[in-house]
Amino acid sequence: MLNIQNALDTLRKDLHESHGHSFSAGEIDSKPDEVIAGHLKGETLDEFVLVMVEREHSEYFG
């Protein structure tokens, strides 16, 4: 199973592929960092953090 950092790196790469045509690399990189930091503070299950981060990105980037 992937560790949390590998999974987050994969998620970030997917975001660039999905939204790179509409958003700058800086925007794409800063939003995940913000969302990830918020979820890693209080969550204990890495898998849950990934689901929440991906959901919030979908809502933000459309």
PDBQT receptor file of N, H, CA, C and O in Angstrom, charges set to zero:
ATOM      1  N   MET A   1       0.840  -1.183   0.000  1.00  0.00    +0.000 N 
ATOM      2  CA  MET A   1       0.000   0.000   0.000  1.00  0.00    +0.000 C 
ATOM      3  C   MET A   1       0.888   1.251   0.000  1.00  0.00    +0.000 C 
ATOM      4  O   MET A   1       1.945   1.270   0.631  1.00  0.00    +0.000 OA
ATOM      5  N   LEU A   2       0.457   2.266  -0.698  1.00  0.00    +0.000 N 
ATOM      6  H   LEU A   2      -0.401   2.250  -1.210  1.00  0.00    +0.000 HD
ATOM      7  CA  LEU A   2       1.199   3.518  -0.752  1.00  0.00    +0.000 C 
ATOM      8  C   LEU A   2       1.190   4.206   0.600  1.00  0.00    +0.000 C 
ATOM      9  O   LEU A   2       0.199   4.153   1.329  1.00  0.00    +0.000 OA
ATOM     10  N   ASN A   3       2.289   4.845   0.929  1.00  0.00    +0.000 N 
ATOM     11  H   ASN A   3       3.094   4.889   0.337  1.00  0.00    +0.000 HD
ATOM     12  CA  ASN A   3       2.250   5.646   2.139  1.00  0.00    +0.000 C 
ATOM     13  C   ASN A   3       1.564   6.968   1.823  1.00  0.00    +0.000 C 
ATOM     14  O   ASN A   3       1.322   7.282   0.658  1.00  0.00    +0.000 OA
ATOM     15  N   ILE A   4       1.256   7.734   2.848  1.00  0.00    +0.000 N 
ATOM     16  H   ILE A   4       1.453   7.479   3.794  1.00  0.00    +0.000 HD
ATOM     17  CA  ILE A   4       0.483   8.967   2.670  1.00  0.00    +0.000 C 
ATOM     18  C   ILE A   4       1.181   9.942   1.724  1.00  0.00    +0.000 C 
ATOM     19  O   ILE A   4       0.519  10.548   0.880  1.00  0.00    +0.000 OA
ATOM     20  N   GLN A   5       2.491  10.110   1.840  1.00  0.00    +0.000 N 
ATOM     21  H   GLN A   5       3.029   9.618   2.525  1.00  0.00    +0.000 HD
ATOM     22  CA  GLN A   5       3.186  11.080   0.983  1.00  0.00    +0.000 C 
ATOM     23  C   GLN A   5       3.149  10.667  -0.480  1.00  0.00    +0.000 C 
ATOM     24  O   GLN A   5       2.946  11.512  -1.352  1.00  0.00    +0.000 OA
ATOM     25  N   ASN A   6       3.341   9.390  -0.765  1.00  0.00    +0.000 N 
ATOM     26  H   ASN A   6       3.505   8.703  -0.057  1.00  0.00    +0.000 HD
ATOM     27  CA  ASN A   6       3.257   8.922  -2.156  1.00  0.00    +0.000 C 
ATOM     28  C   ASN A   6       1.862   9.141  -2.722  1.00  0.00    +0.000 C 
ATOM     29  O   ASN A   6       1.707   9.558  -3.870  1.00  0.00    +0.000 OA
ATOM     30  N   ALA A   7       0.857   8.860  -1.918  1.00  0.00    +0.000 N 
ATOM     31  H   ALA A   7       0.983   8.521  -0.986  1.00  0.00    +0.000 HD
ATOM     32  CA  ALA A   7      -0.521   9.039  -2.366  1.00  0.00    +0.000 C 
ATOM     33  C   ALA A   7      -0.826  10.517  -2.615  1.00  0.00    +0.000 C 
ATOM     34  O   ALA A   7      -1.497  10.852  -3.591  1.00  0.00    +0.000 OA
ATOM     35  N   LEU A   8      -0.341  11.397  -1.747  1.00  0.00    +0.000 N 
ATOM     36  H   LEU A   8       0.204  11.125  -0.955  1.00  0.00    +0.000 HD
ATOM     37  CA  LEU A   8      -0.560  12.833  -1.936  1.00  0.00    +0.000 C 
ATOM     38  C   LEU A   8       0.189  13.349  -3.160  1.00  0.00    +0.000 C 
ATOM     39  O   LEU A   8      -0.313  14.223  -3.866  1.00  0.00    +0.000 OA
ATOM     40  N   ASP A   9       1.372  12.824  -3.417  1.00  0.00    +0.000 N 
ATOM     41  H   ASP A   9       1.780  12.114  -2.843  1.00  0.00    +0.000 HD
ATOM     42  CA  ASP A   9       2.120  13.194  -4.623  1.00  0.00    +0.000 C 
ATOM     43  C   ASP A   9       1.358  12.782  -5.878  1.00  0.00    +0.000 C 
ATOM     44  O   ASP A   9       1.312  13.526  -6.858  1.00  0.00    +0.000 OA
ATOM     45  N   THR A  10       0.766  11.604  -5.842  1.00  0.00    +0.000 N 
ATOM     46  H   THR A  10       0.804  11.000  -5.046  1.00  0.00    +0.000 HD
ATOM     47  CA  THR A  10      -0.035  11.124  -6.968  1.00  0.00    +0.000 C 
ATOM     48  C   THR A  10      -1.259  12.007  -7.166  1.00  0.00    +0.000 C 
ATOM     49  O   THR A  10      -1.608  12.352  -8.295  1.00  0.00    +0.000 OA
ATOM     50  N   LEU A  11      -1.907  12.369  -6.069  1.00  0.00    +0.000 N 
ATOM     51  H   LEU A  11      -1.623  12.089  -5.151  1.00  0.00    +0.000 HD
ATOM     52  CA  LEU A  11      -3.071  13.249  -6.142  1.00  0.00    +0.000 C 
ATOM     53  C   LEU A  11      -2.691  14.595  -6.751  1.00  0.00    +0.000 C 
ATOM     54  O   LEU A  11      -3.404  15.110  -7.612  1.00  0.00    +0.000 OA
ATOM     55  N   ARG A  12      -1.581  15.160  -6.313  1.00  0.00    +0.000 N 
ATOM     56  H   ARG A  12      -1.002  14.742  -5.613  1.00  0.00    +0.000 HD
ATOM     57  CA  ARG A  12      -1.123  16.451  -6.834  1.00  0.00    +0.000 C 
ATOM     58  C   ARG A  12      -0.849  16.348  -8.351  1.00  0.00    +0.000 C 
ATOM     59  O   ARG A  12      -1.220  17.243  -9.110  1.00  0.00    +0.000 OA
ATOM     60  N   LYS A  13      -0.209  15.272  -8.779  1.00  0.00    +0.000 N 
ATOM     61  H   LYS A  13       0.093  14.545  -8.163  1.00  0.00    +0.000 HD
ATOM     62  CA  LYS A  13       0.064  15.063 -10.207  1.00  0.00    +0.000 C 
ATOM     63  C   LYS A  13      -1.249  14.980 -10.984  1.00  0.00    +0.000 C 
ATOM     64  O   LYS A  13      -1.377  15.570 -12.056  1.00  0.00    +0.000 OA
ATOM     65  N   ASP A  14      -2.212  14.254 -10.448  1.00  0.00    +0.000 N 
ATOM     66  H   ASP A  14      -2.107  13.774  -9.577  1.00  0.00    +0.000 HD
ATOM     67  CA  ASP A  14      -3.518  14.138 -11.098  1.00  0.00    +0.000 C 
ATOM     68  C   ASP A  14      -4.204  15.496 -11.221  1.00  0.00    +0.000 C 
ATOM     69  O   ASP A  14      -4.839  15.787 -12.235  1.00  0.00    +0.000 OA
ATOM     70  N   LEU A  15      -4.074  16.327 -10.184  1.00  0.00    +0.000 N 
ATOM     71  H   LEU A  15      -3.559  16.091  -9.360  1.00  0.00    +0.000 HD
ATOM     72  CA  LEU A  15      -4.672  17.660 -10.230  1.00  0.00    +0.000 C 
ATOM     73  C   LEU A  15      -4.049  18.505 -11.335  1.00  0.00    +0.000 C 
ATOM     74  O   LEU A  15      -4.755  19.228 -12.039  1.00  0.00    +0.000 OA
ATOM     75  N   HIS A  16      -2.738  18.417 -11.489  1.00  0.00    +0.000 N 
ATOM     76  H   HIS A  16      -2.164  17.830 -10.918  1.00  0.00    +0.000 HD
ATOM     77  CA  HIS A  16      -2.071  19.164 -12.558  1.00  0.00    +0.000 C 
ATOM     78  C   HIS A  16      -2.560  18.692 -13.922  1.00  0.00    +0.000 C 
ATOM     79  O   HIS A  16      -2.787  19.508 -14.815  1.00  0.00    +0.000 OA
ATOM     80  N   GLU A  17      -2.722  17.394 -14.088  1.00  0.00    +0.000 N 
ATOM     81  H   GLU A  17      -2.538  16.731 -13.363  1.00  0.00    +0.000 HD
ATOM     82  CA  GLU A  17      -3.195  16.859 -15.363  1.00  0.00    +0.000 C 
ATOM     83  C   GLU A  17      -4.639  17.262 -15.635  1.00  0.00    +0.000 C 
ATOM     84  O   GLU A  17      -5.000  17.557 -16.774  1.00  0.00    +0.000 OA
ATOM     85  N   SER A  18      -5.459  17.275 -14.594  1.00  0.00    +0.000 N 
ATOM     86  H   SER A  18      -5.165  17.036 -13.669  1.00  0.00    +0.000 HD
ATOM     87  CA  SER A  18      -6.882  17.577 -14.761  1.00  0.00    +0.000 C 
ATOM     88  C   SER A  18      -7.181  19.065 -14.894  1.00  0.00    +0.000 C 
ATOM     89  O   SER A  18      -8.093  19.452 -15.624  1.00  0.00    +0.000 OA
ATOM     90  N   HIS A  19      -6.422  19.898 -14.197  1.00  0.00    +0.000 N 
ATOM     91  H   HIS A  19      -5.681  19.584 -13.604  1.00  0.00    +0.000 HD
ATOM     92  CA  HIS A  19      -6.780  21.311 -14.114  1.00  0.00    +0.000 C 
ATOM     93  C   HIS A  19      -5.696  22.261 -14.605  1.00  0.00    +0.000 C 
ATOM     94  O   HIS A  19      -5.855  23.478 -14.511  1.00  0.00    +0.000 OA
ATOM     95  N   GLY A  20      -4.594  21.724 -15.127  1.00  0.00    +0.000 N 
ATOM     96  H   GLY A  20      -4.465  20.735 -15.203  1.00  0.00    +0.000 HD
ATOM     97  CA  GLY A  20      -3.488  22.556 -15.584  1.00  0.00    +0.000 C 
ATOM     98  C   GLY A  20      -3.846  23.492 -16.719  1.00  0.00    +0.000 C 
ATOM     99  O   GLY A  20      -3.184  24.512 -16.913  1.00  0.00    +0.000 OA
ATOM    100  N   HIS A  21      -4.876  23.166 -17.467  1.00  0.00    +0.000 N 
ATOM    101  H   HIS A  21      -5.414  22.337 -17.309  1.00  0.00    +0.000 HD
ATOM    102  CA  HIS A  21      -5.295  24.019 -18.574  1.00  0.00    +0.000 C 
ATOM    103  C   HIS A  21      -6.082  25.241 -18.101  1.00  0.00    +0.000 C 
ATOM    104  O   HIS A  21      -6.201  26.219 -18.838  1.00  0.00    +0.000 OA
ATOM    105  N   SER A  22      -6.621  25.194 -16.873  1.00  0.00    +0.000 N 
ATOM    106  H   SER A  22      -6.524  24.399 -16.275  1.00  0.00    +0.000 HD
ATOM    107  CA  SER A  22      -7.453  26.280 -16.364  1.00  0.00    +0.000 C 
ATOM    108  C   SER A  22      -6.830  27.054 -15.211  1.00  0.00    +0.000 C 
ATOM    109  O   SER A  22      -7.210  28.198 -14.961  1.00  0.00    +0.000 OA
ATOM    110  N   PHE A  23      -5.877  26.445 -14.505  1.00  0.00    +0.000 N 
ATOM    111  H   PHE A  23      -5.569  25.516 -14.708  1.00  0.00    +0.000 HD
ATOM    112  CA  PHE A  23      -5.277  27.062 -13.326  1.00  0.00    +0.000 C 
ATOM    113  C   PHE A  23      -3.759  27.014 -13.437  1.00  0.00    +0.000 C 
ATOM    114  O   PHE A  23      -3.197  26.115 -14.063  1.00  0.00    +0.000 OA
ATOM    115  N   SER A  24      -3.105  27.995 -12.820  1.00  0.00    +0.000 N 
ATOM    116  H   SER A  24      -3.561  28.725 -12.311  1.00  0.00    +0.000 HD
ATOM    117  CA  SER A  24      -1.639  28.011 -12.831  1.00  0.00    +0.000 C 
ATOM    118  C   SER A  24      -1.095  26.910 -11.927  1.00  0.00    +0.000 C 
ATOM    119  O   SER A  24      -1.798  26.406 -11.051  1.00  0.00    +0.000 OA
ATOM    120  N   ALA A  25       0.154  26.547 -12.151  1.00  0.00    +0.000 N 
ATOM    121  H   ALA A  25       0.725  26.957 -12.862  1.00  0.00    +0.000 HD
ATOM    122  CA  ALA A  25       0.795  25.534 -11.302  1.00  0.00    +0.000 C 
ATOM    123  C   ALA A  25       0.821  25.992  -9.850  1.00  0.00    +0.000 C 
ATOM    124  O   ALA A  25       0.654  25.182  -8.938  1.00  0.00    +0.000 OA
ATOM    125  N   GLY A  26       1.029  27.282  -9.634  1.00  0.00    +0.000 N 
ATOM    126  H   GLY A  26       1.164  27.939 -10.375  1.00  0.00    +0.000 HD
ATOM    127  CA  GLY A  26       1.042  27.818  -8.275  1.00  0.00    +0.000 C 
ATOM    128  C   GLY A  26      -0.290  27.650  -7.573  1.00  0.00    +0.000 C 
ATOM    129  O   GLY A  26      -0.333  27.289  -6.397  1.00  0.00    +0.000 OA
ATOM    130  N   GLU A  27      -1.387  27.911  -8.288  1.00  0.00    +0.000 N 
ATOM    131  H   GLU A  27      -1.353  28.205  -9.244  1.00  0.00    +0.000 HD
ATOM    132  CA  GLU A  27      -2.716  27.729  -7.705  1.00  0.00    +0.000 C 
ATOM    133  C   GLU A  27      -2.964  26.258  -7.381  1.00  0.00    +0.000 C 
ATOM    134  O   GLU A  27      -3.473  25.918  -6.313  1.00  0.00    +0.000 OA
ATOM    135  N   ILE A  28      -2.598  25.406  -8.316  1.00  0.00    +0.000 N 
ATOM    136  H   ILE A  28      -2.185  25.682  -9.183  1.00  0.00    +0.000 HD
ATOM    137  CA  ILE A  28      -2.825  23.973  -8.119  1.00  0.00    +0.000 C 
ATOM    138  C   ILE A  28      -2.003  23.457  -6.948  1.00  0.00    +0.000 C 
ATOM    139  O   ILE A  28      -2.481  22.617  -6.186  1.00  0.00    +0.000 OA
ATOM    140  N   ASP A  29      -0.788  23.938  -6.791  1.00  0.00    +0.000 N 
ATOM    141  H   ASP A  29      -0.399  24.621  -7.411  1.00  0.00    +0.000 HD
ATOM    142  CA  ASP A  29       0.062  23.476  -5.694  1.00  0.00    +0.000 C 
ATOM    143  C   ASP A  29      -0.327  24.069  -4.346  1.00  0.00    +0.000 C 
ATOM    144  O   ASP A  29      -0.229  23.384  -3.327  1.00  0.00    +0.000 OA
ATOM    145  N   SER A  30      -0.761  25.315  -4.316  1.00  0.00    +0.000 N 
ATOM    146  H   SER A  30      -0.840  25.871  -5.144  1.00  0.00    +0.000 HD
ATOM    147  CA  SER A  30      -1.055  25.953  -3.029  1.00  0.00    +0.000 C 
ATOM    148  C   SER A  30      -2.337  25.429  -2.403  1.00  0.00    +0.000 C 
ATOM    149  O   SER A  30      -2.396  25.263  -1.185  1.00  0.00    +0.000 OA
ATOM    150  N   LYS A  31      -3.348  25.168  -3.190  1.00  0.00    +0.000 N 
ATOM    151  H   LYS A  31      -3.300  25.302  -4.180  1.00  0.00    +0.000 HD
ATOM    152  CA  LYS A  31      -4.613  24.678  -2.626  1.00  0.00    +0.000 C 
ATOM    153  C   LYS A  31      -4.443  23.310  -1.983  1.00  0.00    +0.000 C 
ATOM    154  O   LYS A  31      -4.909  23.122  -0.859  1.00  0.00    +0.000 OA
ATOM    155  N   PRO A  32      -3.801  22.343  -2.636  1.00  0.00    +0.000 N 
ATOM    156  CA  PRO A  32      -3.601  21.056  -1.969  1.00  0.00    +0.000 C 
ATOM    157  C   PRO A  32      -2.825  21.193  -0.665  1.00  0.00    +0.000 C 
ATOM    158  O   PRO A  32      -3.155  20.540   0.325  1.00  0.00    +0.000 OA
ATOM    159  N   ASP A  33      -1.800  22.034  -0.660  1.00  0.00    +0.000 N 
ATOM    160  H   ASP A  33      -1.532  22.564  -1.464  1.00  0.00    +0.000 HD
ATOM    161  CA  ASP A  33      -1.015  22.211   0.568  1.00  0.00    +0.000 C 
ATOM    162  C   ASP A  33      -1.897  22.710   1.705  1.00  0.00    +0.000 C 
ATOM    163  O   ASP A  33      -1.793  22.236   2.836  1.00  0.00    +0.000 OA
ATOM    164  N   GLU A  34      -2.760  23.666   1.399  1.00  0.00    +0.000 N 
ATOM    165  H   GLU A  34      -2.845  24.051   0.480  1.00  0.00    +0.000 HD
ATOM    166  CA  GLU A  34      -3.672  24.229   2.397  1.00  0.00    +0.000 C 
ATOM    167  C   GLU A  34      -4.641  23.165   2.918  1.00  0.00    +0.000 C 
ATOM    168  O   GLU A  34      -4.822  23.022   4.128  1.00  0.00    +0.000 OA
ATOM    169  N   VAL A  35      -5.248  22.437   2.019  1.00  0.00    +0.000 N 
ATOM    170  H   VAL A  35      -5.101  22.553   1.037  1.00  0.00    +0.000 HD
ATOM    171  CA  VAL A  35      -6.238  21.428   2.402  1.00  0.00    +0.000 C 
ATOM    172  C   VAL A  35      -5.579  20.266   3.144  1.00  0.00    +0.000 C 
ATOM    173  O   VAL A  35      -6.106  19.791   4.150  1.00  0.00    +0.000 OA
ATOM    174  N   ILE A  36      -4.440  19.814   2.655  1.00  0.00    +0.000 N 
ATOM    175  H   ILE A  36      -4.012  20.200   1.838  1.00  0.00    +0.000 HD
ATOM    176  CA  ILE A  36      -3.721  18.701   3.285  1.00  0.00    +0.000 C 
ATOM    177  C   ILE A  36      -3.332  19.063   4.706  1.00  0.00    +0.000 C 
ATOM    178  O   ILE A  36      -3.529  18.270   5.626  1.00  0.00    +0.000 OA
ATOM    179  N   ALA A  37      -2.781  20.253   4.894  1.00  0.00    +0.000 N 
ATOM    180  H   ALA A  37      -2.620  20.898   4.146  1.00  0.00    +0.000 HD
ATOM    181  CA  ALA A  37      -2.356  20.679   6.231  1.00  0.00    +0.000 C 
ATOM    182  C   ALA A  37      -3.530  20.690   7.196  1.00  0.00    +0.000 C 
ATOM    183  O   ALA A  37      -3.398  20.257   8.340  1.00  0.00    +0.000 OA
ATOM    184  N   GLY A  38      -4.658  21.175   6.750  1.00  0.00    +0.000 N 
ATOM    185  H   GLY A  38      -4.765  21.528   5.821  1.00  0.00    +0.000 HD
ATOM    186  CA  GLY A  38      -5.836  21.211   7.606  1.00  0.00    +0.000 C 
ATOM    187  C   GLY A  38      -6.305  19.830   8.017  1.00  0.00    +0.000 C 
ATOM    188  O   GLY A  38      -6.703  19.624   9.164  1.00  0.00    +0.000 OA
ATOM    189  N   HIS A  39      -6.264  18.891   7.102  1.00  0.00    +0.000 N 
ATOM    190  H   HIS A  39      -5.941  19.058   6.171  1.00  0.00    +0.000 HD
ATOM    191  CA  HIS A  39      -6.739  17.544   7.412  1.00  0.00    +0.000 C 
ATOM    192  C   HIS A  39      -5.726  16.726   8.200  1.00  0.00    +0.000 C 
ATOM    193  O   HIS A  39      -6.111  15.908   9.035  1.00  0.00    +0.000 OA
ATOM    194  N   LEU A  40      -4.458  16.928   7.951  1.00  0.00    +0.000 N 
ATOM    195  H   LEU A  40      -4.145  17.593   7.272  1.00  0.00    +0.000 HD
ATOM    196  CA  LEU A  40      -3.450  16.146   8.668  1.00  0.00    +0.000 C 
ATOM    197  C   LEU A  40      -3.353  16.543  10.137  1.00  0.00    +0.000 C 
ATOM    198  O   LEU A  40      -2.877  15.757  10.956  1.00  0.00    +0.000 OA
ATOM    199  N   LYS A  41      -3.790  17.738  10.479  1.00  0.00    +0.000 N 
ATOM    200  H   LYS A  41      -4.177  18.377   9.814  1.00  0.00    +0.000 HD
ATOM    201  CA  LYS A  41      -3.753  18.182  11.880  1.00  0.00    +0.000 C 
ATOM    202  C   LYS A  41      -4.606  17.297  12.776  1.00  0.00    +0.000 C 
ATOM    203  O   LYS A  41      -4.179  16.918  13.866  1.00  0.00    +0.000 OA
ATOM    204  N   GLY A  42      -5.806  16.967  12.322  1.00  0.00    +0.000 N 
ATOM    205  H   GLY A  42      -6.153  17.275  11.436  1.00  0.00    +0.000 HD
ATOM    206  CA  GLY A  42      -6.742  16.304  13.215  1.00  0.00    +0.000 C 
ATOM    207  C   GLY A  42      -7.133  14.888  12.853  1.00  0.00    +0.000 C 
ATOM    208  O   GLY A  42      -7.754  14.203  13.666  1.00  0.00    +0.000 OA
ATOM    209  N   GLU A  43      -6.795  14.430  11.677  1.00  0.00    +0.000 N 
ATOM    210  H   GLU A  43      -6.290  14.987  11.017  1.00  0.00    +0.000 HD
ATOM    211  CA  GLU A  43      -7.232  13.104  11.245  1.00  0.00    +0.000 C 
ATOM    212  C   GLU A  43      -6.198  12.043  11.605  1.00  0.00    +0.000 C 
ATOM    213  O   GLU A  43      -4.993  12.296  11.585  1.00  0.00    +0.000 OA
ATOM    214  N   THR A  44      -6.684  10.868  11.929  1.00  0.00    +0.000 N 
ATOM    215  H   THR A  44      -7.663  10.663  11.945  1.00  0.00    +0.000 HD
ATOM    216  CA  THR A  44      -5.779   9.783  12.280  1.00  0.00    +0.000 C 
ATOM    217  C   THR A  44      -5.668   8.735  11.180  1.00  0.00    +0.000 C 
ATOM    218  O   THR A  44      -4.676   8.009  11.124  1.00  0.00    +0.000 OA
ATOM    219  N   LEU A  45      -6.642   8.645  10.324  1.00  0.00    +0.000 N 
ATOM    220  H   LEU A  45      -7.449   9.235  10.370  1.00  0.00    +0.000 HD
ATOM    221  CA  LEU A  45      -6.620   7.648   9.256  1.00  0.00    +0.000 C 
ATOM    222  C   LEU A  45      -6.142   8.293   7.957  1.00  0.00    +0.000 C 
ATOM    223  O   LEU A  45      -6.819   9.155   7.398  1.00  0.00    +0.000 OA
ATOM    224  N   ASP A  46      -4.981   7.873   7.485  1.00  0.00    +0.000 N 
ATOM    225  H   ASP A  46      -4.430   7.172   7.939  1.00  0.00    +0.000 HD
ATOM    226  CA  ASP A  46      -4.426   8.442   6.264  1.00  0.00    +0.000 C 
ATOM    227  C   ASP A  46      -5.388   8.320   5.089  1.00  0.00    +0.000 C 
ATOM    228  O   ASP A  46      -5.515   9.251   4.294  1.00  0.00    +0.000 OA
ATOM    229  N   GLU A  47      -6.062   7.192   4.974  1.00  0.00    +0.000 N 
ATOM    230  H   GLU A  47      -5.960   6.436   5.621  1.00  0.00    +0.000 HD
ATOM    231  CA  GLU A  47      -6.968   6.972   3.861  1.00  0.00    +0.000 C 
ATOM    232  C   GLU A  47      -8.105   7.987   3.871  1.00  0.00    +0.000 C 
ATOM    233  O   GLU A  47      -8.540   8.442   2.813  1.00  0.00    +0.000 OA
ATOM    234  N   PHE A  48      -8.587   8.345   5.058  1.00  0.00    +0.000 N 
ATOM    235  H   PHE A  48      -8.234   7.976   5.917  1.00  0.00    +0.000 HD
ATOM    236  CA  PHE A  48      -9.659   9.323   5.169  1.00  0.00    +0.000 C 
ATOM    237  C   PHE A  48      -9.166  10.698   4.734  1.00  0.00    +0.000 C 
ATOM    238  O   PHE A  48      -9.894  11.437   4.073  1.00  0.00    +0.000 OA
ATOM    239  N   VAL A  49      -7.946  11.042   5.097  1.00  0.00    +0.000 N 
ATOM    240  H   VAL A  49      -7.354  10.441   5.634  1.00  0.00    +0.000 HD
ATOM    241  CA  VAL A  49      -7.373  12.324   4.697  1.00  0.00    +0.000 C 
ATOM    242  C   VAL A  49      -7.361  12.422   3.180  1.00  0.00    +0.000 C 
ATOM    243  O   VAL A  49      -7.736  13.456   2.627  1.00  0.00    +0.000 OA
ATOM    244  N   LEU A  50      -6.943  11.379   2.508  1.00  0.00    +0.000 N 
ATOM    245  H   LEU A  50      -6.639  10.539   2.958  1.00  0.00    +0.000 HD
ATOM    246  CA  LEU A  50      -6.886  11.390   1.042  1.00  0.00    +0.000 C 
ATOM    247  C   LEU A  50      -8.257  11.618   0.426  1.00  0.00    +0.000 C 
ATOM    248  O   LEU A  50      -8.384  12.378  -0.534  1.00  0.00    +0.000 OA
ATOM    249  N   VAL A  51      -9.275  10.974   0.960  1.00  0.00    +0.000 N 
ATOM    250  H   VAL A  51      -9.171  10.357   1.739  1.00  0.00    +0.000 HD
ATOM    251  CA  VAL A  51     -10.634  11.131   0.442  1.00  0.00    +0.000 C 
ATOM    252  C   VAL A  51     -11.104  12.572   0.620  1.00  0.00    +0.000 C 
ATOM    253  O   VAL A  51     -11.664  13.163  -0.303  1.00  0.00    +0.000 OA
ATOM    254  N   MET A  52     -10.878  13.132   1.798  1.00  0.00    +0.000 N 
ATOM    255  H   MET A  52     -10.423  12.652   2.548  1.00  0.00    +0.000 HD
ATOM    256  CA  MET A  52     -11.312  14.498   2.075  1.00  0.00    +0.000 C 
ATOM    257  C   MET A  52     -10.560  15.511   1.208  1.00  0.00    +0.000 C 
ATOM    258  O   MET A  52     -11.161  16.456   0.698  1.00  0.00    +0.000 OA
ATOM    259  N   VAL A  53      -9.275  15.320   1.045  1.00  0.00    +0.000 N 
ATOM    260  H   VAL A  53      -8.787  14.552   1.460  1.00  0.00    +0.000 HD
ATOM    261  CA  VAL A  53      -8.481  16.238   0.225  1.00  0.00    +0.000 C 
ATOM    262  C   VAL A  53      -8.965  16.195  -1.218  1.00  0.00    +0.000 C 
ATOM    263  O   VAL A  53      -9.144  17.237  -1.848  1.00  0.00    +0.000 OA
ATOM    264  N   GLU A  54      -9.174  15.010  -1.734  1.00  0.00    +0.000 N 
ATOM    265  H   GLU A  54      -9.029  14.163  -1.223  1.00  0.00    +0.000 HD
ATOM    266  CA  GLU A  54      -9.631  14.886  -3.116  1.00  0.00    +0.000 C 
ATOM    267  C   GLU A  54     -11.016  15.516  -3.295  1.00  0.00    +0.000 C 
ATOM    268  O   GLU A  54     -11.267  16.173  -4.305  1.00  0.00    +0.000 OA
ATOM    269  N   ARG A  55     -11.905  15.326  -2.335  1.00  0.00    +0.000 N 
ATOM    270  H   ARG A  55     -11.701  14.792  -1.514  1.00  0.00    +0.000 HD
ATOM    271  CA  ARG A  55     -13.244  15.906  -2.420  1.00  0.00    +0.000 C 
ATOM    272  C   ARG A  55     -13.182  17.435  -2.422  1.00  0.00    +0.000 C 
ATOM    273  O   ARG A  55     -13.843  18.086  -3.230  1.00  0.00    +0.000 OA
ATOM    274  N   GLU A  56     -12.391  17.997  -1.522  1.00  0.00    +0.000 N 
ATOM    275  H   GLU A  56     -11.854  17.468  -0.865  1.00  0.00    +0.000 HD
ATOM    276  CA  GLU A  56     -12.294  19.454  -1.464  1.00  0.00    +0.000 C 
ATOM    277  C   GLU A  56     -11.670  20.032  -2.729  1.00  0.00    +0.000 C 
ATOM    278  O   GLU A  56     -12.047  21.119  -3.165  1.00  0.00    +0.000 OA
ATOM    279  N   HIS A  57     -10.723  19.315  -3.316  1.00  0.00    +0.000 N 
ATOM    280  H   HIS A  57     -10.417  18.432  -2.962  1.00  0.00    +0.000 HD
ATOM    281  CA  HIS A  57     -10.134  19.785  -4.573  1.00  0.00    +0.000 C 
ATOM    282  C   HIS A  57     -11.178  19.787  -5.677  1.00  0.00    +0.000 C 
ATOM    283  O   HIS A  57     -11.243  20.725  -6.472  1.00  0.00    +0.000 OA
ATOM    284  N   SER A  58     -11.985  18.755  -5.730  1.00  0.00    +0.000 N 
ATOM    285  H   SER A  58     -11.933  17.993  -5.084  1.00  0.00    +0.000 HD
ATOM    286  CA  SER A  58     -13.025  18.685  -6.756  1.00  0.00    +0.000 C 
ATOM    287  C   SER A  58     -13.997  19.846  -6.615  1.00  0.00    +0.000 C 
ATOM    288  O   SER A  58     -14.423  20.430  -7.611  1.00  0.00    +0.000 OA
ATOM    289  N   GLU A  59     -14.347  20.178  -5.379  1.00  0.00    +0.000 N 
ATOM    290  H   GLU A  59     -14.000  19.703  -4.569  1.00  0.00    +0.000 HD
ATOM    291  CA  GLU A  59     -15.257  21.295  -5.145  1.00  0.00    +0.000 C 
ATOM    292  C   GLU A  59     -14.605  22.621  -5.528  1.00  0.00    +0.000 C 
ATOM    293  O   GLU A  59     -15.259  23.481  -6.118  1.00  0.00    +0.000 OA
ATOM    294  N   TYR A  60     -13.333  22.796  -5.202  1.00  0.00    +0.000 N 
ATOM    295  H   TYR A  60     -12.801  22.098  -4.723  1.00  0.00    +0.000 HD
ATOM    296  CA  TYR A  60     -12.639  24.057  -5.460  1.00  0.00    +0.000 C 
ATOM    297  C   TYR A  60     -12.351  24.263  -6.947  1.00  0.00    +0.000 C 
ATOM    298  O   TYR A  60     -12.622  25.331  -7.497  1.00  0.00    +0.000 OA
ATOM    299  N   PHE A  61     -11.805  23.239  -7.586  1.00  0.00    +0.000 N 
ATOM    300  H   PHE A  61     -11.585  22.372  -7.138  1.00  0.00    +0.000 HD
ATOM    301  CA  PHE A  61     -11.395  23.369  -8.977  1.00  0.00    +0.000 C 
ATOM    302  C   PHE A  61     -12.515  23.070  -9.964  1.00  0.00    +0.000 C 
ATOM    303  O   PHE A  61     -12.396  23.366 -11.153  1.00  0.00    +0.000 OA
ATOM    304  N   GLY A  62     -13.590  22.490  -9.476  1.00  0.00    +0.000 N 
ATOM    305  H   GLY A  62     -13.687  22.250  -8.511  1.00  0.00    +0.000 HD
ATOM    306  CA  GLY A  62     -14.733  22.222 -10.336  1.00  0.00    +0.000 C 
ATOM    307  C   GLY A  62     -14.621  21.019 -11.091  1.00  0.00    +0.000 C 
ATOM    308  O   GLY A  62     -15.526  20.683 -11.855  1.00  0.00    +0.000 OA
TER     309      GLY A  62
